[in-house]
Amino acid sequence: MSRLVTIIVATIGTGLMMIFIIGLSHSISTGFAGFTGGLPFMIIAILVICMALYDFWAEAVRKDK
């Protein structure tokens, strides 16, 4: 795949994953668990999103391949 196609596909995939994880975290925190019950999942979700963004940058954007 060309570099531009890789960046576009990776952006779409990472964006969809982030929307899903953020929505899941929001629904857990505002639902029955409450903020304190949803806090551990929110911390894990933030770490997973950071790892996904780093992988996106390392695999699609960085030029020193």
N, C-alpha and C positions, 0 to 999 in steps of 0.2 A: 504494500500500500504506500501511496505517496505520503509525505510528511503532513501536508495540509489535510488530507482525508483522515489520517490518524488523529490529528488534533481535533477535528470536528467531531469524529465519532467518540473520542475519549471525553470531550466536553459534554456531549449529550448524555453519555453513560454516567459520568460522575455527577452531573446535575440531577439526573433522575434518582440516583442512589441517595444523594443528599436530601432531596425533597422527601423521599420515603422515610429516611431515618429521622429527619427533623419533625415530620408529621407524626410519626410513631412516638417520639419523645414528647411531643406536645400533648397528644391524646392520653398518654400515661400520666403526665404531670397534672393535667386538668381533670382527669377522671377520678375514679375511686381511690387511687393511690395517693393523690395529692402531691404537692410539691416535694415534701420530704421523702415520700415513698418513691417518687420518680427521679429523685436526684441521682442515685447511683447509675440508673440507666442513662440519664442525661450526660453524666461525666464520661461513661463508656462511649456514648454516641459522638461526643465531641472528639474523643481520641480516634475513633474509627474514621470520622470525616477528615481529621488532620492527616491520618495515614493514607487515605484515598487521594487527597490533594497532593501529597508528596509523591505518591506513585504516578499520578497523572503528570506531574511536572518532570519526574525522572524518566518516564517512558515516552512521553509524547512531545514535550516542549524542549527539553535540554538538547543541545546540538552536538555534544561531544561523543557521539556514538561511533 
